[in-house]
Amino acid sequence: MTVFAGILLLLNALVNVACWPTFLGRVARDVRARDERGRPTRFLRVHQVLVAIAMVLAAASAVAGVWLLVS
């Protein structure tokens, strides 16, 4: 069961690292991401925070997955 949990955590980290940056790229190209002066809008900033949190959680999942597989 520990091996299964470790693999699942590593897969979770991999999917997050693969999907979220792509999503942020699409958000950054959206017309709502910048105002008339080219400054970032709240729409872009909120999504940047969401992606940053997702990356931290992906890193934590990767560390926990490796720890479960090694221990």
C-alpha positions in Angstrom: 0.0 0.0 0.0 2.9 2.4 0.7 4.3 1.8 -2.7 1.0 2.5 -4.3 0.6 5.8 -2.3 4.2 6.9 -3.3 3.5 6.2 -7.0 0.2 8.0 -6.8 1.8 11.1 -5.2 4.5 11.1 -7.9 1.9 10.9 -10.6 0.0 13.7 -9.0 3.1 15.9 -9.0 3.8 15.0 -12.6 0.3 15.9 -13.8 0.3 19.2 -11.9 3.7 20.2 -13.4 2.6 19.2 -16.9 -0.9 20.9 -16.8 -0.7 24.1 -14.7 2.0 26.0 -16.6 0.2 25.3 -19.9 -3.0 26.7 -18.3 -1.1 29.8 -17.1 0.2 30.4 -20.6 -3.4 30.3 -22.0 -4.5 32.7 -19.3 -1.6 35.1 -20.0 -2.7 35.3 -23.6 -6.3 36.0 -22.7 -7.5 39.5 -23.4 -8.7 39.8 -19.8 -5.1 39.3 -18.5 -3.9 42.9 -19.3 -5.6 46.3 -19.2 -5.4 49.0 -21.8 -2.0 50.1 -20.6 -0.6 46.5 -20.7 -0.5 46.1 -16.9 -1.5 42.8 -15.4 -5.1 42.6 -14.2 -6.6 40.9 -11.2 -7.7 38.1 -13.5 -4.0 37.3 -14.3 -2.7 37.8 -10.8 -5.3 35.4 -9.3 -4.4 32.7 -11.8 -0.7 33.3 -11.1 -1.3 32.7 -7.4 -3.3 29.6 -8.1 -0.6 28.1 -10.3 2.1 29.0 -7.7 0.1 27.2 -5.0 -0.4 24.2 -7.4 3.4 24.1 -8.0 4.1 24.1 -4.2 1.6 21.3 -3.7 3.2 19.4 -6.6 6.6 19.7 -5.0 5.2 18.6 -1.7 3.6 15.6 -3.4 6.8 14.7 -5.1 8.8 14.9 -1.9 6.2 12.8 0.0 6.1 10.3 -2.9 9.8 9.8 -2.9 9.9 9.6 0.9 7.2 6.9 0.9 9.1 4.9 -1.8 12.5 5.2 -0.1 11.3 4.5 3.5 
